[in-house]
Every structure is written in C-alpha cells, then in structure tokens.
Amino acid sequence: MHRRTFLTTAAISPMLNLPLPGAPKSEMPEYRVVTKYPHGAASLGMPGRYPGQVVRVRAENSVDTMTEKLNVPVVEEMISRGMRELAGMKDARDAWRSFFEPNDVVGIKTNCSGAPLVMSSPEVVANIVANLMAVGVKASNIWVYERFPDQMATVGYEKYLPQGVHVEGIEKSRQSILGYDPATYVEVDFFGEDDTRSMLVRHVSERFTKIINVPNMKDHGASGVTGCLKNIAYGNFSNVARSHQFSKTNTLSFIGTLASVEPLRTKTVLNIMDGMRGVWHGGPFLHDKRFRFYPKQMMFGTDPVAMDRLMMDVVEERRKREGAISVWDRSQKSVKQGFTNDPNANNFIREPGHIEFAGGKGLGVYDIKQIRERAFTL
C-alpha cells in the first residue's frame, strides 16, 4: 500500500442542530486533519464491536472512603464481570482474548490530571495488565502512558506492575514535541495563537497496535464533563489547552475531531471507565477534597459516546445533590475567570454538547433511547 497523506476538513454534522447561544455556525473553527493512515477496520475502532452498549458494574465495598484504599479482590471481580458481560462470554480470559492477541502492542491511556486523589487507579491498571498478560501479551509490549510525567509520578504505577511493563509520560518537559508525530496532526487557529498544530502521540501512530482507554468520571470547566472522549482526544495530542481562552471554549468540536483522527480512532478498541472516585466540581483537577465523590462503579464498552452520555448523568446528579448549577449552564453571567470554589460559577462557557458532536462524527451513539445499558451490582 502506498503511504499517502489524507487531508480532510471537519464539519459539523447537519443532524446535530445543537443550540449554541452566542456561537453561530459561522464561528465554528475550520479544521485540517493531516494523516497518512486510512480509516481502519470499523469493527475494531470507535465505536467498536458494541456500539450503543454499556456495561456498568457497581460495588459498594469497592473503595473505603475513609482510608481511600481500593478493595482489590472486589475491583478484580468488577473488571472480570464487566468484560464477561460486554463480550458475552462466561470466561473472563475468553473475553479479553476476543479483543487482544499475543503479538499486540497495547497502550493503556490513563488519566492522571486529578492525581494523586482521583486518577486511573493503579489497582485497576494493574488488573488490566494482568489480564493482557494472561492472554499472552508480553510485559514488554504493554505501555501505561499519559502526557505529563509529573502527574504520573504522583501515582506510582511502577509499584503495582510487573517488571518489563513500560510506564511513560510523553512530554518529558512541558511543551516538548519530541514525543509527538509531526506528520499526524490537526491544524486549527482558535484565537490567533502562534502554534496552530496539535500532533498525535508518536507511540500511537508508530508503536501501538491497540489502545485501552481508562478515564474517570469528572466534571470539566470547559467541556462540561471529561470521560472517555476527552481522555482519548486531549490525552493523545499536543498543544490542546489552547482550545479555551477567557470565557470561550472550542471543546465542542475539538474533542470529537481529535478522537476521529487515524490511527487513534481505529486503535482504540476498549474503554474501561474507572468510577471508583470522581470529581463533581473544578475538574479535571481536584482543587479541593470536598469536590471528590465516590461513584463506586466501573463502565465497560467500545463506544465512548454512549459511555460519556451515561457518565454525564452521574456527574450531573451529584452536582444537583450538592446544589451546584448544571453542567448545561452556559450563561455568561456564571463565568468567573480563574478557578473558584463556588460550584455555581464556571471558568468557561461549558460545552457538554461535545459528546453529541462526537456522535455525529460516527464515534458512537448519543441518543439515550438507543443506548443499551446493562447494570450489575456485586
């Protein structure tokens, strides 16, 4: 096959018709996506083998809220049950084998922005690694990664993982581009910034054959919430924070556009959402312990849109219980510059519509009536 460069311009799907006060259609940014990788096997990449399907597993004793310790045997059973139900198999090993082969090189995309108190739990990541190795994937072919090494260091994944598993932060120093692929990028000018390119993590384009996405359940000041979509999109590209400035954010269209770029889309074959702990205000970081909560659940699926649609309800319900404004509050009067401990104030005009936008780009099912959720309690 000849290696070619494919140039595409992202556009809003006419099926969305999202209400965007203060953001006319003409103001939507124009994207130029540059990649040499054609669209891969539709059955593997997002929305994957199980579009519109989500398995949710809850366990009240999965985490001790006083000590913050996870109940490892319970967590392992949650993962086993989730994978068996997702794949429709009685044996967990068969379920994992249906996704991964011994010769795969697997990237596990963690989320460490809320670490060390809210992150992709090392116990969860360790069990994912154990299951990969149980189906023949070598430790040396497994990479646990995140963009920023300093955030990863607060978690200490190395202490939980077998020797040989790689643990790597992509940007050895902030804004370094050495870990990114200069030939695979999204170009867009949001605010007249000097650098208008966001490049894909080089491991994704050149090393990994498959990716497991391990996000959390979190509020986000710009995108409304941050789950599967934002973790796989913003977590795999450089120079992404430029999308929001002052009260304006372009997360509505940027997240789905990034997640659609090949080969990221095709290689992301599984999403395991770690909902042991979550953040209901101030996300993606945890500025104050009082904004942490404990959903005590995990979600499993290949469809990031469907999973985020359900996750948004978890965060919204918690905000409602705390008397906070909705993640859908997009009023200018609610915006205050800089982080504030006031849960009735926003940093930006939120864009939770990014989930529906991603659905319009074919990444998954957004309509709650078309999502099939299977929920289990241990």
C-alpha positions in Angstrom: 0.0 0.0 0.0 1.3 3.4 -0.9 1.6 5.8 2.0 -0.4 8.8 1.3 -1.4 11.9 3.1 -5.1 12.4 3.6 -6.4 15.9 4.1 -9.9 16.4 5.5 -11.8 19.3 6.8 -14.0 18.6 9.8 -17.5 20.0 9.7 -20.5 19.9 11.9 -22.9 17.2 11.1 -26.2 18.6 10.0 -28.0 16.1 12.2 -26.9 17.8 15.4 -28.5 21.2 15.3 -27.1 21.9 18.7 -28.4 25.1 20.5 -25.3 27.3 20.8 -26.2 30.6 22.3 -23.6 33.1 21.3 -21.8 30.7 18.9 -23.3 31.0 15.4 -22.4 28.2 12.9 -20.2 30.6 11.0 -17.9 30.9 14.1 -17.2 27.1 14.2 -13.5 26.6 13.6 -12.2 25.1 10.4 -10.0 22.0 11.0 -7.4 20.5 8.7 -6.6 16.9 9.6 -3.3 15.5 8.2 -2.6 11.8 8.5 -1.1 9.1 6.3 -3.3 6.5 7.8 -6.5 5.5 6.1 -9.6 4.6 8.2 -9.1 1.1 9.6 -11.4 -1.8 10.4 -14.7 -0.5 11.5 -15.4 -3.5 13.7 -12.4 -2.7 16.0 -12.0 1.1 16.4 -14.5 3.5 17.9 -17.5 2.9 18.2 -16.2 -0.6 18.0 -17.8 -4.0 18.2 -20.6 -2.9 20.6 -21.9 0.5 19.5 -24.6 1.9 21.8 -23.8 -0.8 24.5 -22.5 -0.1 28.0 -22.0 -2.5 30.9 -22.0 -0.9 34.3 -20.8 -2.7 37.4 -21.3 -1.3 40.9 -19.9 -2.5 44.3 -20.5 -0.6 47.5 -17.4 -2.1 49.1 -15.1 -1.4 46.2 -13.4 1.6 48.0 -13.1 2.6 51.6 -13.9 6.3 51.7 -12.1 6.8 55.0 -8.8 5.2 54.0 -9.1 5.7 50.2 -8.0 2.1 49.8 -9.5 0.0 47.0 -10.7 -3.4 47.8 -8.6 -5.2 45.2 -10.4 -8.6 45.1 -13.7 -6.7 44.6 -12.2 -4.5 41.9 -10.8 -7.5 40.1 -14.2 -9.1 40.1 -15.8 -5.9 38.8 -13.4 -6.0 35.9 -14.0 -9.7 35.3 -17.8 -9.3 35.4 -17.7 -6.2 33.1 -15.6 -7.8 30.5 -17.6 -11.1 30.5 -20.9 -9.2 30.1 -19.5 -7.0 27.4 -18.2 -9.8 25.3 -21.0 -12.2 26.2 -18.6 -14.9 27.4 -18.6 -17.0 30.6 -14.8 -16.9 31.0 -13.0 -13.6 31.5 -9.9 -14.9 29.7 -12.0 -15.6 26.6 -13.5 -12.1 26.8 -10.0 -10.5 26.9 -8.8 -12.8 24.1 -11.7 -11.6 21.9 -10.0 -8.1 22.0 -6.3 -8.9 22.2 -3.8 -11.2 20.6 -0.3 -12.2 22.0 1.5 -10.2 19.3 -0.4 -6.9 20.2 1.5 -3.9 21.5 -1.0 -2.3 23.8 -1.1 1.3 25.1 -3.1 1.9 28.3 -4.2 5.5 28.3 -4.5 6.6 31.9 -5.8 9.9 33.3 -3.7 11.4 36.0 -4.8 15.1 35.9 -6.6 14.7 39.3 -3.8 12.6 40.9 -3.0 11.6 43.4 -6.5 11.5 44.8 -8.6 11.0 41.6 -6.9 9.2 38.7 -6.9 5.9 36.8 -6.4 3.8 39.9 -3.1 1.8 39.9 -5.0 -1.3 41.1 -7.4 -1.1 38.1 -4.5 -0.6 35.7 -2.6 -3.5 37.3 -5.5 -5.8 36.8 -5.9 -4.7 33.2 -2.2 -5.5 32.7 -2.6 -8.9 34.4 -5.4 -9.8 32.1 -3.5 -8.8 29.0 -0.5 -11.0 30.1 -2.9 -13.8 30.8 -3.9 -13.9 27.2 -0.3 -13.9 26.0 0.6 -10.2 25.6 4.2 -9.8 26.8 5.0 -7.3 29.6 7.5 -5.6 27.2 4.6 -5.0 24.8 2.4 -3.1 27.3 2.7 0.7 27.8 1.0 2.6 30.5 1.1 6.2 29.4 0.0 9.8 30.0 1.0 13.1 28.5 2.7 14.5 31.6 5.3 12.6 33.6 4.9 14.8 36.7 1.3 13.8 37.0 2.1 10.1 36.5 4.8 10.3 39.2 2.3 11.2 41.8 0.5 7.8 41.2 3.5 5.4 41.2 2.2 2.9 38.7 5.6 1.1 38.7 5.0 -0.2 42.2 1.9 -2.1 41.0 3.1 -3.5 37.7 5.2 -6.5 36.7 8.8 -5.9 35.6 9.0 -5.0 31.9 5.8 -3.0 31.6 6.6 0.5 30.3 5.3 3.5 32.3 5.9 6.6 30.3 5.0 10.3 30.3 5.1 11.6 26.7 6.2 15.2 27.4 9.5 14.9 29.2 9.3 18.6 29.7 6.2 20.7 29.2 5.6 21.7 25.6 8.3 19.4 24.3 7.2 17.9 20.9 9.7 15.1 20.8 7.1 12.5 21.8 4.7 13.5 19.0 4.4 12.6 15.4 4.9 15.7 13.2 3.3 14.0 10.2 0.0 13.4 12.0 -1.8 16.4 13.3 -4.8 18.6 13.4 -4.3 22.2 12.4 -6.8 24.9 13.5 -6.5 28.6 14.5 -8.7 29.3 17.5 -7.6 32.7 18.9 -4.8 33.7 16.6 -2.2 31.7 18.6 1.3 31.2 17.2 1.2 27.4 17.2 -1.9 26.1 15.4 -1.0 22.4 15.3 -1.8 19.6 17.7 0.3 16.5 16.9 -0.6 12.9 17.8 1.5 10.9 20.3 4.2 9.1 18.3 3.6 5.8 20.1 0.0 5.8 18.9 1.0 6.3 15.2 4.2 4.2 15.2 4.2 1.6 18.1 0.8 0.6 19.5 -1.5 -1.8 17.7 -4.3 -1.3 20.2 -5.3 1.1 22.9 -7.3 0.7 26.1 -8.8 4.0 27.4 -9.0 4.2 31.2 -10.7 7.6 32.1 -12.5 8.8 35.2 -15.9 10.3 36.0 -15.2 14.0 36.2 -16.6 17.5 35.8 -14.7 19.8 33.5 -14.8 23.6 33.4 -14.6 23.8 29.7 -16.1 20.7 28.2 -18.7 20.2 30.9 -17.5 16.7 31.7 -14.5 14.7 30.9 -14.6 10.9 30.4 -13.8 8.6 27.5 -13.8 11.1 24.7 -11.7 13.9 26.3 -9.2 11.4 27.7 -8.5 9.8 24.4 -8.6 13.0 22.5 -6.8 15.7 24.6 -4.7 12.9 26.2 -3.1 11.9 22.8 -2.3 15.2 21.2 0.0 18.1 21.9 -1.0 21.8 22.3 -4.7 21.2 23.2 -5.3 23.6 26.1 -5.3 26.5 23.6 -8.9 25.5 22.7 -10.3 27.5 25.6 -9.4 31.1 26.4 -11.3 33.7 28.5 -14.9 32.5 28.5 -14.8 30.9 25.1 -14.1 27.2 24.5 -13.9 25.2 21.3 -14.1 21.9 23.1 -17.5 21.3 21.5 -15.9 20.4 18.2 -12.2 19.9 19.0 -12.6 16.8 21.2 -14.6 14.8 18.6 -12.3 16.0 15.8 -9.2 14.8 17.6 -10.7 11.5 18.6 -11.6 10.8 15.0 -8.0 11.1 13.7 -6.5 7.9 12.4 -4.9 5.8 13.6 -6.1 6.8 17.0 -9.7 6.0 16.2 -9.1 2.6 14.8 -6.6 1.5 17.5 -8.8 2.5 20.5 -10.7 -0.8 20.9 -11.8 -0.8 24.6 -12.9 1.8 27.2 -12.8 0.9 30.9 -14.1 3.8 33.0 -12.7 3.9 36.5 -15.5 5.3 38.6 -14.1 4.4 42.0 -13.7 8.1 42.6 -14.9 11.2 40.7 -14.8 15.0 40.7 -18.0 16.9 40.7 -16.6 20.4 40.5 -13.4 22.0 39.4 -12.3 19.2 37.1 -10.2 17.9 35.5 -8.1 18.7 38.6 -9.0 18.2 42.2 -8.6 21.6 43.7 -10.3 20.7 47.0 -11.1 17.3 48.6 -14.7 18.3 49.1 -15.2 18.1 45.3 -14.3 14.5 45.3 -17.1 11.8 45.4 -17.3 8.1 45.1 -19.5 6.6 42.4 -18.1 3.1 43.2 -18.7 1.8 39.8 -17.0 0.9 36.5 -18.2 1.1 32.9 -17.1 -1.1 30.1 -17.7 -0.6 26.3 -16.3 0.1 22.9 -18.5 3.1 22.3 -17.0 6.2 24.1 -20.0 8.4 23.2 -22.6 6.1 24.9 -20.3 5.7 27.9 -19.8 9.5 28.3 -23.6 10.1 27.8 -24.3 7.9 30.8 -21.3 9.2 32.8 -22.6 12.8 32.4 -25.7 11.9 34.3 -23.6 10.6 37.2 -21.8 13.9 37.5 -24.9 16.0 36.9 -26.8 14.1 39.6 -24.0 14.7 42.1 -23.9 18.4 41.2 -27.6 18.6 41.7 -27.3 16.9 45.1 -24.7 19.5 46.1 -26.8 22.4 44.9 -24.5 23.3 42.1 -25.5 24.6 38.7 -26.0 22.2 35.8 -23.1 21.2 33.5 -25.5 22.5 30.9 -25.5 26.0 32.3 -23.9 28.1 29.5 -24.8 31.6 30.7 -22.2 34.3 30.6 -23.2 35.5 34.0 -22.0 32.3 35.5 -18.5 32.7 34.2 -15.7 33.8 36.5 -12.1 33.9 35.4 -9.8 31.5 37.2 -10.8 28.6 39.4 -13.2 29.3 42.1 -14.5 27.1 44.9 -18.0 28.4 44.1 -19.8 25.4 42.4 -22.3 27.9 40.9 -19.6 29.6 38.9 -17.9 28.4 35.7 -14.4 29.0 34.3 -15.8 29.0 30.7 -19.0 28.6 28.9 -19.2 24.8 29.1 -19.7 22.6 26.1 -21.2 19.3 27.2 -22.5 19.1 23.7 -19.1 17.7 22.6 -20.5 14.3 23.3 -23.3 14.7 20.8 -20.9 16.3 18.4 -18.7 13.2 18.6 -21.7 11.0 18.0 -22.4 13.0 14.9 -18.9 12.2 13.6 -19.7 8.5 13.9 -17.8 7.8 17.1 -20.8 6.4 18.9 -24.4 6.5 20.0 -25.6 9.6 21.8 -29.4 9.2 21.9 -30.2 7.8 25.4 -33.1 5.9 24.0 -30.8 4.0 21.7 -28.2 3.1 24.4 -28.5 -0.3 25.8 -27.2 -0.3 29.4 -26.7 -3.5 31.4 -26.2 -2.7 35.1 -24.9 -5.2 37.7 -24.3 -4.9 41.5 -21.8 -7.1 43.3 
